[in-house]
Amino acid sequence: MTLLDDRGVFDAGTGPMLGDNPVRPFDALPQRSSARAAPDADTLERARRLHSQWGIESPQKVALLGILLARLAEVPFEDAAELLDVRPARLEKLMHGEEQIPSRIAKRWMVIAEALEDLQAVLKPRATARWLRTSIPALEGRTPLDSIKRGRLAEVRALTASYCDEAFS
């Protein structure tokens, strides 16, 4: 099938798309080799450094990030980044796998995940954003987000654990 333009003239540019232009048949696909060049020494050294920095447990770290983001689904992205102690641009890179998650961050995130789990046992997930920005007397009148920023994650974790205590009800 060939296409004619609005004047009834053959349009040679349409044939290859449809595969029936006798003037310009399809070109053969380029031949590709399955052979690959061996990685150079710099590439191997970089791979060794990355492995030693992030370790073999990277899939668990990615899963942890997924759990955190699910628990923070109702929280503004900037607040989530602040809570996780990364810039929003870096959080995006971590989410898309463009950067690896260092162990230092993963350990902190585990505590935050535990705190969010306790919190969401007593609050609906959509209330998490408001709770993070609410002054709490047990945190010396600071918000949980501010307390975490100031390095008081253990206090926030203890607070959320107390919410699950039967005496709290």
C-alpha positions, -999 to +999 in steps of 0.1 A: +000+000+000+014+034-009+000+067+002-008+096-021-005+132-009-035+155-011-027+162-048-028+125-057+010+123-061+029+093-048+046+101-015+079+082-015+085+089+022+056+067+033+067+035+017+094+025+041+071+029+071+046+006+055+073-017+040+062-017+004+082+010-013+100-006-042+123+024-046+137+023-011+134-012+004+141-018+040+178-018+048+191-049+064+195-047+102+230-041+113+248-072+125+256-071+162+283-090+180+276-106+213+312-102+223+318-076+250+350-059+259+364-069+293+360-042+319+390-020+325+408-018+359+391+015+368+356+000+363+365-030+384+379-009+412+348+013+412+326-018+415+347-030+444+343+003+462+306+005+456+302-031+469+322-024+501+303+009+507+268-004+503+272-041+508+253-070+495+221-061+514+212-033+490+179-050+481+168-048+517+177-011+518+156-005+487+127-024+502+131-003+534+128+029+513+097+015+497+081+008+531+090+043+543+076+059+512+044+039+515+040+049+552+047+086+542+023+086+512+002+113+527+032+134+538+044+162+515+075+151+496+097+178+511+087+168+546+094+131+538+129+141+525+135+162+557+124+133+579+147+109+560+175+134+563+182+138+525+176+166+501+145+161+479+166+158+448+187+130+464+155+113+476+143+112+440+176+097+429+174+071+456+138+063+447+148+058+410+178+037+418+202+063+405+221+063+438+227+035+463+215+038+499+244+040+523+243+018+555+245+049+577+212+062+563+195+027+563+201+022+600+184+055+608+156+048+584+149+015+602+142+034+634+120+058+615+101+029+599+095+014+634+083+047+647+059+051+617+046+016+622+038+023+659+022+057+649+000+042+622-012+015+647-031+043+665-035+070+638-048+068+602-020+072+576-035+105+564-029+120+599+008+113+598+016+146+581-003+166+607+013+146+636+048+153+623+041+191+625+023+191+658+040+203+690+042+174+715+046+182+752+067+150+757+092+163+731+096+196+751+070+213+729+088+205+696+073+188+666+084+152+659+099+164+626+119+191+644+130+167+671+142+142+645+161+170+627+178+179+660+190+143+664+164+132+689+151+102+669+154+079+699+130+102+719+105+102+690+108+064+687+101+060+725+071+083+722+056+063+693+063+031+712+044+045+742+013+050+719+011+012+715+013+007+753-019-005+768-016+022+795-018+048+768-053+039+757 
